[in-house]
Amino acid sequence: MRVPRFVGLMAVDAREAAAAHGVLLAAPDRPDFHRAVVDYVVRQYPPPGVEVPRGAVVTVWFDFAEGEGGGGAGVREPRVPKPGGGGLQRELDQARDPFETLSR
């Protein structure tokens, strides 16, 4: 059987999908995984589509690892780029050399 995709599912939905596909879930970052409901899966191992035997354990995580994205809020709320600095300075033309054409 192939591992289903759990990334993006809430904990309750991930548990139901695992049971329906005949795999077991483990969540090392959630000791209370059996009670978690609205946390979202952000990564899994083995990845979706890998062939595993029935009853295999799929590990899921609900928080990003160091350097992966910075917490669960990014899963539910897309982060947009912050506006650049500069304010009024960005609207002013940069000073140019007035003798640029003469010095060539």
C-alpha positions as CSV (number, residue, x, y, z in Angstrom):
1,M,0.0,0.0,0.0
2,R,1.1,3.6,-0.6
3,V,1.4,6.2,2.2
4,P,-1.3,8.8,1.9
5,R,-0.6,12.6,2.2
6,F,-1.1,13.8,5.8
7,V,0.5,17.2,5.4
8,G,-2.1,20.0,5.7
9,L,-4.6,17.8,7.5
10,M,-5.8,18.5,11.0
11,A,-4.8,16.0,13.6
12,V,-8.3,14.5,13.9
13,D,-8.5,14.1,10.1
14,A,-5.0,12.6,9.9
15,R,-5.9,10.0,12.5
16,E,-9.1,9.1,10.5
17,A,-7.1,8.9,7.2
18,A,-4.5,6.7,8.8
19,A,-7.1,4.3,10.1
20,A,-8.8,4.2,6.7
21,H,-5.5,3.4,4.9
22,G,-4.2,0.9,7.4
23,V,-1.2,2.7,8.8
24,L,-0.4,3.9,12.3
25,L,0.6,7.5,13.2
26,A,3.3,8.6,15.6
27,A,3.8,12.2,16.6
28,P,7.0,12.8,18.5
29,D,6.3,16.5,19.1
30,R,2.8,15.8,20.5
31,P,2.7,13.4,23.4
32,D,-1.0,14.1,23.7
33,F,-1.6,13.3,20.0
34,H,-4.6,11.1,20.7
35,R,-6.3,14.3,22.1
36,A,-5.1,16.8,19.5
37,V,-7.8,18.1,17.2
38,V,-7.1,21.3,15.3
39,D,-3.3,21.2,15.0
40,Y,-2.2,20.8,11.4
41,V,0.4,18.3,10.1
42,V,3.3,20.2,8.6
43,R,5.5,17.3,7.6
44,Q,5.6,13.5,7.5
45,Y,7.9,10.5,7.1
46,P,7.8,8.4,5.0
47,P,6.6,10.9,2.3
48,P,3.3,10.4,0.5
49,G,3.3,7.7,-2.2
50,V,6.0,5.5,-0.7
51,E,5.1,1.8,-0.7
52,V,4.8,0.4,2.9
53,P,3.3,-2.7,4.4
54,R,-0.1,-2.5,6.1
55,G,0.3,-1.5,9.8
56,A,3.5,0.6,9.1
57,V,4.1,3.6,11.3
58,V,4.1,7.0,9.6
59,T,5.6,9.8,11.7
60,V,3.9,13.2,11.5
61,W,5.0,16.6,13.0
62,F,2.9,19.5,13.9
63,D,5.7,22.1,14.3
64,F,8.4,23.0,11.9
65,A,12.0,21.9,12.7
66,E,14.8,24.5,13.2
67,G,15.1,26.5,9.9
68,E,12.0,25.1,8.3
69,G,9.5,27.8,8.7
70,G,9.1,29.0,12.3
71,G,6.0,27.6,13.9
72,G,2.6,26.4,13.3
73,A,1.0,29.8,12.6
74,G,2.4,29.7,9.1
75,V,0.5,26.6,8.3
76,R,-2.9,28.2,8.9
77,E,-2.1,31.8,7.9
78,P,0.1,32.4,4.8
79,R,2.9,34.8,5.6
80,V,3.3,37.6,3.2
81,P,6.5,39.5,2.7
82,K,7.0,42.5,5.0
83,P,7.0,45.9,3.3
84,G,10.5,47.2,2.6
85,G,11.9,50.1,4.6
86,G,12.6,53.5,3.2
87,G,9.3,55.4,3.4
88,L,9.6,58.8,1.8
89,Q,13.2,58.2,0.8
90,R,12.1,55.5,-1.7
91,E,9.9,58.1,-3.5
92,L,12.7,60.6,-4.1
93,D,14.8,60.3,-7.2
94,Q,18.4,59.4,-6.5
95,A,20.8,62.2,-7.1
96,R,22.8,61.8,-10.3
97,D,26.0,63.4,-11.5
98,P,24.9,66.5,-13.4
99,F,28.0,66.3,-15.6
100,E,27.5,62.6,-16.5
101,T,27.1,63.2,-20.2
102,L,30.0,65.7,-20.3
103,S,32.5,63.4,-18.6
104,R,32.2,60.6,-21.2
